[in-house]
Amino acid sequence: MGVTPVAGLTDTVVTGGTAVVAIGPNPNGGYITNPATATTPLYVDPVGAAQTVAKGTTFALAPGQTWTVIPGQTSSTSVNASDDAHDFSVVVW
């Protein structure tokens, strides 16, 4: 079965401290990358709303790190950051 990579639902945490949904449920795969040029961590949570601290199901991506999306995941993946206008890369298929 072929797949086509597409952008995620958003690629920016507009307001620091406010989680955004980057990937909807049931992806075939993908990744989220915190750019190497970032000055703060990007927080990712594949279960619920990402917080701005690594705790529970929320984990931190340091600048330059990438997380591989869980294929077939039934929940949405959210991201958060402590700074406003925090850009990141997200691709799903």
C-alpha positions as CSV (number, residue, x, y, z in Angstrom):
1,M,0.0,0.0,0.0
2,G,1.4,3.4,-1.0
3,V,1.4,6.4,1.3
4,T,1.9,10.1,0.6
5,P,3.7,12.3,3.1
6,V,1.8,15.4,4.1
7,A,2.3,18.3,6.6
8,G,0.9,17.9,10.1
9,L,-2.1,19.9,11.3
10,T,0.1,22.8,12.5
11,D,3.9,23.6,12.7
12,T,3.9,26.3,15.3
13,V,3.1,26.7,19.0
14,V,1.6,30.2,18.7
15,T,1.3,30.9,22.4
16,G,3.9,29.3,24.8
17,G,2.2,27.2,27.4
18,T,-0.8,26.4,25.2
19,A,-0.7,22.9,23.6
20,V,-1.6,22.5,19.9
21,V,-2.6,19.3,18.1
22,A,0.1,18.5,15.5
23,I,-1.0,15.1,14.4
24,G,-4.5,13.6,14.3
25,P,-5.3,10.0,15.2
26,N,-4.5,7.0,13.0
27,P,-1.4,8.1,11.1
28,N,0.6,5.5,9.1
29,G,3.8,7.1,10.5
30,G,5.7,10.3,10.5
31,Y,7.9,12.5,12.6
32,I,8.1,15.7,14.7
33,T,11.4,17.6,14.8
34,N,12.4,20.5,17.1
35,P,14.7,22.6,14.8
36,A,18.4,22.7,15.7
37,T,18.1,26.5,15.8
38,A,15.5,26.4,18.6
39,T,16.5,27.8,21.9
40,T,14.1,25.8,24.0
41,P,12.7,22.3,24.2
42,L,9.6,21.2,22.3
43,Y,7.3,19.1,24.4
44,V,5.4,16.2,22.8
45,D,2.5,14.2,24.2
46,P,1.0,11.3,22.1
47,V,-1.8,10.7,24.7
48,G,-3.1,14.1,25.9
49,A,-2.4,17.8,26.0
50,A,1.4,18.4,26.1
51,Q,2.6,20.4,29.1
52,T,5.8,22.5,29.3
53,V,7.6,20.0,31.5
54,A,8.6,16.4,30.8
55,K,6.2,14.5,33.1
56,G,3.8,11.6,32.7
57,T,3.2,11.1,29.0
58,T,4.8,14.5,28.0
59,F,8.4,14.3,26.9
60,A,10.9,16.9,25.7
61,L,12.7,17.2,22.4
62,A,15.9,19.2,22.7
63,P,16.9,21.4,19.8
64,G,17.7,19.2,16.8
65,Q,15.9,16.1,18.2
66,T,13.2,14.1,16.3
67,W,10.4,11.9,17.5
68,T,9.0,9.1,15.3
69,V,5.2,8.9,15.2
70,I,3.6,5.7,16.4
71,P,2.0,4.1,13.3
72,G,-1.8,3.5,13.8
73,Q,-1.9,5.5,17.0
74,T,-5.5,6.1,18.0
75,S,-5.0,9.4,19.9
76,S,-3.9,12.8,18.6
77,T,-0.4,14.0,19.3
78,S,0.0,17.5,20.8
79,V,3.0,19.7,21.3
80,N,3.8,22.7,23.5
81,A,6.7,25.0,24.2
82,S,7.5,27.6,26.8
83,D,8.1,30.3,24.2
84,D,5.7,32.0,21.8
85,A,5.9,31.3,18.0
86,H,7.9,28.1,18.5
87,D,8.2,26.5,15.0
88,F,8.8,22.8,14.5
89,S,8.6,20.3,11.6
90,V,5.9,17.7,11.3
91,V,5.3,15.2,8.5
92,V,2.8,12.3,8.5
93,W,1.8,9.6,6.1
